[in-house]
Amino acid sequence: MNSPDRYQAALANLQLPDEWHVHVAIRPRRRSVGIEVQPGGAVAVLIPPSADPEQVVRFVRSRRRWITEKVDTAVRLAPDRPVKALVNGDEFDLLGQRYQLQLVAGLPAGIEKLPAPSADRILYARAQRPEQVRQAIIGWYRQVGLDWVKREGRQYERDGRIEGLRYKVRDLGKHRWGLYRGAPKHITALHWAAFGLPVHLAEYVLVHEQAHATRPGGRPHGAAWQRRMNLWMPDWRQRQLELDEVGRHCWLGDYRLPAAAI
Ligand SMILES: [Zn+2]
């Protein structure tokens, strides 16, 4: 029996709930046993190589209540992302407006390039392979989003005496809506998907990073940064909580291919 199995067998005696998906990981550099509740709610028990299985069991038993609370939160906040089919009628949210996708072979009257939104909120995109449609739509989010952050970000540059700041809109993966890169780059970057959020939440993401860009002293989200946030967005804590909830339903670019016809 190798060592993870020894611990796993010892933990089995605790009869922990199945939905915790408890698994063990041997961590050579750890000195003490730890527990990590992962996004989605799986529980990892982190074990230094020298630990005695009984000691691990005692530790996990003593943390049962803590684990229960953390798993509940992780399950509640687990992502539940839309998957688009990228066909006519698919809906896309961008800065508080909802658009319906219409795939077209050529340019509709009065439109110079695709994709393009119409006044009545049709999003025209060229009919092509789904991956290309997806790329085109994400490109549209990036373009509209970049114009928006440049425009909306300026008031904070002025007020916070931020100089020489640049902006980027790109893919930041599944766990971040925005980031600020310090000197010499000095860039506020937002995830393109953040523009699919309600506008007041996209604003929160922007203001959060602009507050970093003022380079407040202390820790990254410490007292000085919080003072700046309180000044610029008094209800930022509320918006942050809302983002945790709303954000998990936000489209991150996933699509599915149509079912094959038989
Ligand atoms: Zn931050």
py3Dmol code that shows the C-alpha trace and the ligand (Angstrom):
import py3Dmol

protein = """\
ATOM      1  CA  MET A   1       0.000   0.000   0.000  1.00  0.00           C
ATOM      2  CA  ASN A   2       1.524   3.348  -0.914  1.00  0.00           C
ATOM      3  CA  SER A   3       1.211   6.200   1.487  1.00  0.00           C
ATOM      4  CA  PRO A   4      -1.780   8.163   0.098  1.00  0.00           C
ATOM      5  CA  ASP A   5      -3.781   4.947   0.332  1.00  0.00           C
ATOM      6  CA  ARG A   6      -2.846   4.521   4.002  1.00  0.00           C
ATOM      7  CA  TYR A   7      -4.254   7.938   4.783  1.00  0.00           C
ATOM      8  CA  GLN A   8      -7.274   7.480   2.574  1.00  0.00           C
ATOM      9  CA  ALA A   9      -8.063   4.194   4.336  1.00  0.00           C
ATOM     10  CA  ALA A  10      -7.694   5.803   7.760  1.00  0.00           C
ATOM     11  CA  LEU A  11      -9.970   8.678   6.753  1.00  0.00           C
ATOM     12  CA  ALA A  12     -12.591   6.264   5.423  1.00  0.00           C
ATOM     13  CA  ASN A  13     -13.268   5.310   9.049  1.00  0.00           C
ATOM     14  CA  LEU A  14     -14.552   8.809   9.681  1.00  0.00           C
ATOM     15  CA  GLN A  15     -17.435   8.230   7.243  1.00  0.00           C
ATOM     16  CA  LEU A  16     -17.299  11.739   5.882  1.00  0.00           C
ATOM     17  CA  PRO A  17     -20.122  12.767   3.522  1.00  0.00           C
ATOM     18  CA  ASP A  18     -19.626  11.463  -0.039  1.00  0.00           C
ATOM     19  CA  GLU A  19     -20.326  14.896  -1.485  1.00  0.00           C
ATOM     20  CA  TRP A  20     -17.121  16.172   0.103  1.00  0.00           C
ATOM     21  CA  HIS A  21     -15.091  14.080  -2.366  1.00  0.00           C
ATOM     22  CA  VAL A  22     -12.280  13.829   0.166  1.00  0.00           C
ATOM     23  CA  HIS A  23      -8.898  13.047  -1.310  1.00  0.00           C
ATOM     24  CA  VAL A  24      -5.410  13.159   0.118  1.00  0.00           C
ATOM     25  CA  ALA A  25      -2.329  14.811  -1.303  1.00  0.00           C
ATOM     26  CA  ILE A  26       1.156  14.205   0.062  1.00  0.00           C
ATOM     27  CA  ARG A  27       2.963  17.536   0.269  1.00  0.00           C
ATOM     28  CA  PRO A  28       6.716  17.020   0.825  1.00  0.00           C
ATOM     29  CA  ARG A  29       7.282  20.593   1.957  1.00  0.00           C
ATOM     30  CA  ARG A  30       4.523  20.802   4.526  1.00  0.00           C
ATOM     31  CA  ARG A  31       5.260  20.482   8.226  1.00  0.00           C
ATOM     32  CA  SER A  32       1.680  20.100   9.398  1.00  0.00           C
ATOM     33  CA  VAL A  33      -1.574  18.675   8.101  1.00  0.00           C
ATOM     34  CA  GLY A  34      -3.817  21.088   6.214  1.00  0.00           C
ATOM     35  CA  ILE A  35      -7.207  21.068   4.545  1.00  0.00           C
ATOM     36  CA  GLU A  36      -8.159  22.832   1.360  1.00  0.00           C
ATOM     37  CA  VAL A  37     -11.723  23.203   0.138  1.00  0.00           C
ATOM     38  CA  GLN A  38     -11.503  23.647  -3.593  1.00  0.00           C
ATOM     39  CA  PRO A  39     -13.780  25.649  -5.901  1.00  0.00           C
ATOM     40  CA  GLY A  40     -16.862  23.491  -6.413  1.00  0.00           C
ATOM     41  CA  GLY A  41     -16.505  21.934  -2.954  1.00  0.00           C
ATOM     42  CA  ALA A  42     -14.022  19.036  -3.179  1.00  0.00           C
ATOM     43  CA  VAL A  43     -11.939  18.588  -0.030  1.00  0.00           C
ATOM     44  CA  ALA A  44      -8.186  17.977  -0.237  1.00  0.00           C
ATOM     45  CA  VAL A  45      -6.312  16.850   2.861  1.00  0.00           C
ATOM     46  CA  LEU A  46      -2.712  18.041   2.576  1.00  0.00           C
ATOM     47  CA  ILE A  47      -0.321  15.750   4.382  1.00  0.00           C
ATOM     48  CA  PRO A  48       3.381  16.034   5.170  1.00  0.00           C
ATOM     49  CA  PRO A  49       5.182  12.762   4.327  1.00  0.00           C
ATOM     50  CA  SER A  50       6.031  12.031   7.967  1.00  0.00           C
ATOM     51  CA  ALA A  51       2.475  12.346   9.323  1.00  0.00           C
ATOM     52  CA  ASP A  52       0.934   9.511  11.246  1.00  0.00           C
ATOM     53  CA  PRO A  53      -2.452   8.421   9.794  1.00  0.00           C
ATOM     54  CA  GLU A  54      -4.101   8.626  13.223  1.00  0.00           C
ATOM     55  CA  GLN A  55      -2.901  12.195  13.605  1.00  0.00           C
ATOM     56  CA  VAL A  56      -4.426  13.052  10.213  1.00  0.00           C
ATOM     57  CA  VAL A  57      -7.730  11.495  11.204  1.00  0.00           C
ATOM     58  CA  ARG A  58      -7.797  13.453  14.460  1.00  0.00           C
ATOM     59  CA  PHE A  59      -7.083  16.666  12.637  1.00  0.00           C
ATOM     60  CA  VAL A  60      -9.819  16.167  10.058  1.00  0.00           C
ATOM     61  CA  ARG A  61     -12.327  15.131  12.723  1.00  0.00           C
ATOM     62  CA  SER A  62     -11.597  18.271  14.728  1.00  0.00           C
ATOM     63  CA  ARG A  63     -12.223  20.458  11.656  1.00  0.00           C
ATOM     64  CA  ARG A  64     -15.482  18.871  10.645  1.00  0.00           C
ATOM     65  CA  ARG A  65     -17.640  21.903  11.308  1.00  0.00           C
ATOM     66  CA  TRP A  66     -15.238  24.225   9.485  1.00  0.00           C
ATOM     67  CA  ILE A  67     -15.189  21.886   6.473  1.00  0.00           C
ATOM     68  CA  THR A  68     -18.989  21.728   6.418  1.00  0.00           C
ATOM     69  CA  GLU A  69     -19.248  25.508   6.257  1.00  0.00           C
ATOM     70  CA  LYS A  70     -16.565  25.861   3.598  1.00  0.00           C
ATOM     71  CA  VAL A  71     -18.029  23.142   1.402  1.00  0.00           C
ATOM     72  CA  ASP A  72     -21.474  24.743   1.625  1.00  0.00           C
ATOM     73  CA  THR A  73     -20.057  28.061   0.480  1.00  0.00           C
ATOM     74  CA  ALA A  74     -17.967  26.491  -2.299  1.00  0.00           C
ATOM     75  CA  VAL A  75     -20.954  24.547  -3.627  1.00  0.00           C
ATOM     76  CA  ARG A  76     -23.181  27.608  -3.473  1.00  0.00           C
ATOM     77  CA  LEU A  77     -20.654  29.684  -5.407  1.00  0.00           C
ATOM     78  CA  ALA A  78     -19.627  26.993  -7.879  1.00  0.00           C
ATOM     79  CA  PRO A  79     -19.616  28.271 -11.443  1.00  0.00           C
ATOM     80  CA  ASP A  80     -22.713  27.572 -13.449  1.00  0.00           C
ATOM     81  CA  ARG A  81     -21.644  28.919 -16.793  1.00  0.00           C
ATOM     82  CA  PRO A  82     -23.794  29.228 -19.845  1.00  0.00           C
ATOM     83  CA  VAL A  83     -22.732  27.233 -22.875  1.00  0.00           C
ATOM     84  CA  LYS A  84     -23.782  28.838 -26.140  1.00  0.00           C
ATOM     85  CA  ALA A  85     -24.782  26.989 -29.267  1.00  0.00           C
ATOM     86  CA  LEU A  86     -23.724  29.955 -31.428  1.00  0.00           C
ATOM     87  CA  VAL A  87     -26.829  29.731 -33.573  1.00  0.00           C
ATOM     88  CA  ASN A  88     -29.480  32.280 -34.536  1.00  0.00           C
ATOM     89  CA  GLY A  89     -31.360  33.576 -31.516  1.00  0.00           C
ATOM     90  CA  ASP A  90     -28.534  32.968 -29.012  1.00  0.00           C
ATOM     91  CA  GLU A  91     -28.446  35.826 -26.529  1.00  0.00           C
ATOM     92  CA  PHE A  92     -25.386  37.834 -25.531  1.00  0.00           C
ATOM     93  CA  ASP A  93     -25.203  40.441 -22.776  1.00  0.00           C
ATOM     94  CA  LEU A  94     -22.872  43.350 -23.278  1.00  0.00           C
ATOM     95  CA  LEU A  95     -22.749  46.344 -20.936  1.00  0.00           C
ATOM     96  CA  GLY A  96     -26.315  46.018 -19.819  1.00  0.00           C
ATOM     97  CA  GLN A  97     -27.839  45.349 -23.244  1.00  0.00           C
ATOM     98  CA  ARG A  98     -29.017  41.992 -24.505  1.00  0.00           C
ATOM     99  CA  TYR A  99     -28.384  41.111 -28.150  1.00  0.00           C
ATOM    100  CA  GLN A 100     -29.730  38.301 -30.280  1.00  0.00           C
ATOM    101  CA  LEU A 101     -27.353  36.597 -32.621  1.00  0.00           C
ATOM    102  CA  GLN A 102     -28.190  36.562 -36.301  1.00  0.00           C
ATOM    103  CA  LEU A 103     -25.764  34.767 -38.588  1.00  0.00           C
ATOM    104  CA  VAL A 104     -25.579  36.223 -42.074  1.00  0.00           C
ATOM    105  CA  ALA A 105     -23.797  35.298 -45.309  1.00  0.00           C
ATOM    106  CA  GLY A 106     -23.086  38.905 -46.341  1.00  0.00           C
ATOM    107  CA  LEU A 107     -23.209  42.425 -44.938  1.00  0.00           C
ATOM    108  CA  PRO A 108     -26.729  43.602 -44.055  1.00  0.00           C
ATOM    109  CA  ALA A 109     -27.718  47.035 -45.442  1.00  0.00           C
ATOM    110  CA  GLY A 110     -26.003  49.895 -43.633  1.00  0.00           C
ATOM    111  CA  ILE A 111     -23.389  47.702 -41.940  1.00  0.00           C
ATOM    112  CA  GLU A 112     -19.746  47.950 -42.907  1.00  0.00           C
ATOM    113  CA  LYS A 113     -18.126  45.159 -40.987  1.00  0.00           C
ATOM    114  CA  LEU A 114     -19.093  42.163 -38.923  1.00  0.00           C
ATOM    115  CA  PRO A 115     -19.853  41.455 -36.180  1.00  0.00           C
ATOM    116  CA  ALA A 116     -22.030  44.490 -35.605  1.00  0.00           C
ATOM    117  CA  PRO A 117     -25.047  45.282 -33.444  1.00  0.00           C
ATOM    118  CA  SER A 118     -28.150  46.873 -34.914  1.00  0.00           C
ATOM    119  CA  ALA A 119     -30.222  49.558 -33.224  1.00  0.00           C
ATOM    120  CA  ASP A 120     -32.853  46.955 -32.315  1.00  0.00           C
ATOM    121  CA  ARG A 121     -30.204  44.768 -30.662  1.00  0.00           C
ATOM    122  CA  ILE A 122     -29.598  42.173 -33.278  1.00  0.00           C
ATOM    123  CA  LEU A 123     -25.987  41.079 -33.259  1.00  0.00           C
ATOM    124  CA  TYR A 124     -25.013  40.313 -36.850  1.00  0.00           C
ATOM    125  CA  ALA A 125     -22.110  37.939 -37.311  1.00  0.00           C
ATOM    126  CA  ARG A 126     -20.782  36.140 -40.345  1.00  0.00           C
ATOM    127  CA  ALA A 127     -22.062  32.598 -40.740  1.00  0.00           C
ATOM    128  CA  GLN A 128     -18.998  30.391 -40.368  1.00  0.00           C
ATOM    129  CA  ARG A 129     -17.625  27.620 -38.194  1.00  0.00           C
ATOM    130  CA  PRO A 130     -18.619  27.920 -34.508  1.00  0.00           C
ATOM    131  CA  GLU A 131     -15.046  28.517 -33.340  1.00  0.00           C
ATOM    132  CA  GLN A 132     -14.775  31.440 -35.745  1.00  0.00           C
ATOM    133  CA  VAL A 133     -18.159  32.823 -34.705  1.00  0.00           C
ATOM    134  CA  ARG A 134     -17.011  32.582 -31.098  1.00  0.00           C
ATOM    135  CA  GLN A 135     -13.762  34.375 -31.862  1.00  0.00           C
ATOM    136  CA  ALA A 136     -15.624  37.119 -33.716  1.00  0.00           C
ATOM    137  CA  ILE A 137     -18.042  37.669 -30.830  1.00  0.00           C
ATOM    138  CA  ILE A 138     -15.231  37.737 -28.265  1.00  0.00           C
ATOM    139  CA  GLY A 139     -13.420  40.234 -30.502  1.00  0.00           C
ATOM    140  CA  TRP A 140     -16.519  42.413 -30.388  1.00  0.00           C
ATOM    141  CA  TYR A 141     -16.631  42.221 -26.560  1.00  0.00           C
ATOM    142  CA  ARG A 142     -12.959  43.183 -26.462  1.00  0.00           C
ATOM    143  CA  GLN A 143     -13.395  46.164 -28.744  1.00  0.00           C
ATOM    144  CA  VAL A 144     -16.500  47.544 -27.047  1.00  0.00           C
ATOM    145  CA  GLY A 145     -14.978  46.792 -23.638  1.00  0.00           C
ATOM    146  CA  LEU A 146     -11.713  48.551 -24.393  1.00  0.00           C
ATOM    147  CA  ASP A 147     -13.530  51.694 -25.557  1.00  0.00           C
ATOM    148  CA  TRP A 148     -15.559  51.575 -22.364  1.00  0.00           C
ATOM    149  CA  VAL A 149     -12.629  51.176 -19.927  1.00  0.00           C
ATOM    150  CA  LYS A 150     -10.673  53.929 -21.621  1.00  0.00           C
ATOM    151  CA  ARG A 151     -13.631  56.265 -21.329  1.00  0.00           C
ATOM    152  CA  GLU A 152     -14.770  55.253 -17.841  1.00  0.00           C
ATOM    153  CA  GLY A 153     -11.269  54.835 -16.420  1.00  0.00           C
ATOM    154  CA  ARG A 154     -10.258  58.432 -17.099  1.00  0.00           C
ATOM    155  CA  GLN A 155     -12.158  60.009 -14.192  1.00  0.00           C
ATOM    156  CA  TYR A 156     -10.215  57.791 -11.763  1.00  0.00           C
ATOM    157  CA  GLU A 157      -6.913  58.581 -13.460  1.00  0.00           C
ATOM    158  CA  ARG A 158      -7.605  62.271 -12.912  1.00  0.00           C
ATOM    159  CA  ASP A 159      -8.938  61.942  -9.399  1.00  0.00           C
ATOM    160  CA  GLY A 160      -6.273  59.482  -8.266  1.00  0.00           C
ATOM    161  CA  ARG A 161      -3.420  61.281 -10.041  1.00  0.00           C
ATOM    162  CA  ILE A 162      -2.610  58.172 -12.021  1.00  0.00           C
ATOM    163  CA  GLU A 163      -0.282  58.983 -14.892  1.00  0.00           C
ATOM    164  CA  GLY A 164       0.623  57.065 -18.022  1.00  0.00           C
ATOM    165  CA  LEU A 165      -1.821  54.227 -17.332  1.00  0.00           C
ATOM    166  CA  ARG A 166      -2.605  51.858 -20.200  1.00  0.00           C
ATOM    167  CA  TYR A 167      -5.589  49.569 -20.638  1.00  0.00           C
ATOM    168  CA  LYS A 168      -6.028  46.086 -21.971  1.00  0.00           C
ATOM    169  CA  VAL A 169      -9.020  43.823 -22.440  1.00  0.00           C
ATOM    170  CA  ARG A 170      -8.200  40.163 -22.841  1.00  0.00           C
ATOM    171  CA  ASP A 171      -8.905  36.667 -21.581  1.00  0.00           C
ATOM    172  CA  LEU A 172      -7.920  36.372 -17.918  1.00  0.00           C
ATOM    173  CA  GLY A 173      -8.982  32.766 -17.439  1.00  0.00           C
ATOM    174  CA  LYS A 174     -11.686  31.473 -15.143  1.00  0.00           C
ATOM    175  CA  HIS A 175     -10.813  33.068 -11.830  1.00  0.00           C
ATOM    176  CA  ARG A 176     -10.080  36.728 -12.431  1.00  0.00           C
ATOM    177  CA  TRP A 177     -12.140  39.630 -13.725  1.00  0.00           C
ATOM    178  CA  GLY A 178      -9.378  42.169 -13.722  1.00  0.00           C
ATOM    179  CA  LEU A 179      -5.813  42.874 -12.739  1.00  0.00           C
ATOM    180  CA  TYR A 180      -3.428  45.756 -12.385  1.00  0.00           C
ATOM    181  CA  ARG A 181       0.165  45.272 -13.537  1.00  0.00           C
ATOM    182  CA  GLY A 182       2.558  47.547 -11.705  1.00  0.00           C
ATOM    183  CA  ALA A 183       5.514  49.519 -13.031  1.00  0.00           C
ATOM    184  CA  PRO A 184       7.071  49.480 -15.518  1.00  0.00           C
ATOM    185  CA  LYS A 185       3.994  48.091 -17.300  1.00  0.00           C
ATOM    186  CA  HIS A 186       1.379  50.109 -15.410  1.00  0.00           C
ATOM    187  CA  ILE A 187      -1.620  48.449 -17.050  1.00  0.00           C
ATOM    188  CA  THR A 188      -5.206  48.004 -15.951  1.00  0.00           C
ATOM    189  CA  ALA A 189      -6.516  44.852 -17.623  1.00  0.00           C
ATOM    190  CA  LEU A 190     -10.074  43.593 -17.620  1.00  0.00           C
ATOM    191  CA  HIS A 191     -11.368  40.219 -18.739  1.00  0.00           C
ATOM    192  CA  TRP A 192     -13.454  40.551 -21.920  1.00  0.00           C
ATOM    193  CA  ALA A 193     -16.144  38.500 -20.172  1.00  0.00           C
ATOM    194  CA  ALA A 194     -16.507  41.199 -17.490  1.00  0.00           C
ATOM    195  CA  PHE A 195     -18.474  43.247 -20.034  1.00  0.00           C
ATOM    196  CA  GLY A 196     -21.130  40.556 -20.002  1.00  0.00           C
ATOM    197  CA  LEU A 197     -21.795  41.435 -16.355  1.00  0.00           C
ATOM    198  CA  PRO A 198     -24.358  44.048 -15.329  1.00  0.00           C
ATOM    199  CA  VAL A 199     -22.743  47.463 -15.769  1.00  0.00           C
ATOM    200  CA  HIS A 200     -22.476  48.258 -12.055  1.00  0.00           C
ATOM    201  CA  LEU A 201     -20.400  45.072 -11.590  1.00  0.00           C
ATOM    202  CA  ALA A 202     -18.113  45.851 -14.541  1.00  0.00           C
ATOM    203  CA  GLU A 203     -17.669  49.255 -12.878  1.00  0.00           C
ATOM    204  CA  TYR A 204     -16.670  47.539  -9.655  1.00  0.00           C
ATOM    205  CA  VAL A 205     -14.023  45.490 -11.498  1.00  0.00           C
ATOM    206  CA  LEU A 206     -12.643  48.636 -13.110  1.00  0.00           C
ATOM    207  CA  VAL A 207     -12.617  50.704  -9.906  1.00  0.00           C
ATOM    208  CA  HIS A 208     -10.990  47.841  -7.996  1.00  0.00           C
ATOM    209  CA  GLU A 209      -8.049  47.875 -10.422  1.00  0.00           C
ATOM    210  CA  GLN A 210      -7.902  51.667 -10.669  1.00  0.00           C
ATOM    211  CA  ALA A 211      -7.542  51.766  -6.891  1.00  0.00           C
ATOM    212  CA  HIS A 212      -4.513  49.458  -7.247  1.00  0.00           C
ATOM    213  CA  ALA A 213      -3.184  51.749  -9.978  1.00  0.00           C
ATOM    214  CA  THR A 214      -2.987  54.650  -7.497  1.00  0.00           C
ATOM    215  CA  ARG A 215      -0.341  52.485  -5.791  1.00  0.00           C
ATOM    216  CA  PRO A 216      -1.654  52.843  -2.271  1.00  0.00           C
ATOM    217  CA  GLY A 217       0.799  51.877   0.462  1.00  0.00           C
ATOM    218  CA  GLY A 218       0.474  48.699   2.479  1.00  0.00           C
ATOM    219  CA  ARG A 219      -0.912  45.360   1.440  1.00  0.00           C
ATOM    220  CA  PRO A 220      -2.693  44.954  -1.916  1.00  0.00           C
ATOM    221  CA  HIS A 221      -6.189  45.043  -0.388  1.00  0.00           C
ATOM    222  CA  GLY A 222      -5.107  46.716   2.833  1.00  0.00           C
ATOM    223  CA  ALA A 223      -6.311  49.833   4.620  1.00  0.00           C
ATOM    224  CA  ALA A 224      -5.029  52.366   2.071  1.00  0.00           C
ATOM    225  CA  TRP A 225      -6.585  50.528  -0.856  1.00  0.00           C
ATOM    226  CA  GLN A 226      -9.859  50.198   1.060  1.00  0.00           C
ATOM    227  CA  ARG A 227      -9.880  53.920   1.841  1.00  0.00           C
ATOM    228  CA  ARG A 228      -9.623  54.614  -1.880  1.00  0.00           C
ATOM    229  CA  MET A 229     -12.439  52.186  -2.618  1.00  0.00           C
ATOM    230  CA  ASN A 230     -14.656  53.754   0.057  1.00  0.00           C
ATOM    231  CA  LEU A 231     -14.060  57.120  -1.518  1.00  0.00           C
ATOM    232  CA  TRP A 232     -14.717  56.093  -5.097  1.00  0.00           C
ATOM    233  CA  MET A 233     -17.401  53.467  -4.632  1.00  0.00           C
ATOM    234  CA  PRO A 234     -18.988  53.530  -1.167  1.00  0.00           C
ATOM    235  CA  ASP A 235     -20.980  50.347  -1.857  1.00  0.00           C
ATOM    236  CA  TRP A 236     -18.023  48.365  -3.236  1.00  0.00           C
ATOM    237  CA  ARG A 237     -18.312  45.567  -0.661  1.00  0.00           C
ATOM    238  CA  GLN A 238     -21.901  44.993  -1.684  1.00  0.00           C
ATOM    239  CA  ARG A 239     -20.930  44.893  -5.351  1.00  0.00           C
ATOM    240  CA  GLN A 240     -18.096  42.489  -4.595  1.00  0.00           C
ATOM    241  CA  LEU A 241     -20.536  40.061  -2.953  1.00  0.00           C
ATOM    242  CA  GLU A 242     -22.923  40.440  -5.845  1.00  0.00           C
ATOM    243  CA  LEU A 243     -20.110  39.733  -8.289  1.00  0.00           C
ATOM    244  CA  ASP A 244     -19.377  36.427  -6.511  1.00  0.00           C
ATOM    245  CA  GLU A 245     -22.961  35.390  -7.135  1.00  0.00           C
ATOM    246  CA  VAL A 246     -23.708  36.911 -10.531  1.00  0.00           C
ATOM    247  CA  GLY A 247     -20.233  36.251 -11.902  1.00  0.00           C
ATOM    248  CA  ARG A 248     -20.594  32.494 -11.778  1.00  0.00           C
ATOM    249  CA  HIS A 249     -23.369  32.662 -14.379  1.00  0.00           C
ATOM    250  CA  CYS A 250     -21.388  34.816 -16.767  1.00  0.00           C
ATOM    251  CA  TRP A 251     -20.480  33.548 -20.251  1.00  0.00           C
ATOM    252  CA  LEU A 252     -16.759  32.809 -20.507  1.00  0.00           C
ATOM    253  CA  GLY A 253     -16.773  31.755 -24.141  1.00  0.00           C
ATOM    254  CA  ASP A 254     -17.957  28.160 -23.831  1.00  0.00           C
ATOM    255  CA  TYR A 255     -19.893  26.714 -26.743  1.00  0.00           C
ATOM    256  CA  ARG A 256     -21.089  23.315 -27.834  1.00  0.00           C
ATOM    257  CA  LEU A 257     -21.185  21.814 -31.248  1.00  0.00           C
ATOM    258  CA  PRO A 258     -24.619  20.900 -32.539  1.00  0.00           C
ATOM    259  CA  ALA A 259     -25.566  17.272 -31.950  1.00  0.00           C
ATOM    260  CA  ALA A 260     -24.644  15.101 -34.893  1.00  0.00           C
ATOM    261  CA  ALA A 261     -27.617  14.081 -36.991  1.00  0.00           C
ATOM    262  CA  ILE A 262     -28.075  10.395 -37.636  1.00  0.00           C
TER     263      ILE A 262
END
"""
ligand_1 = """\
1
ZN
Zn -7.171 43.440 -6.242
"""
view = py3Dmol.view(width=600, height=400)
view.addModel(protein, "pdb")
view.setStyle({"model": 0}, {"cartoon": {"style": "trace"}})
view.addModel(ligand_1, "xyz")
view.setStyle({"model": 1}, {"stick": {}})
view.zoomTo()
view.show()
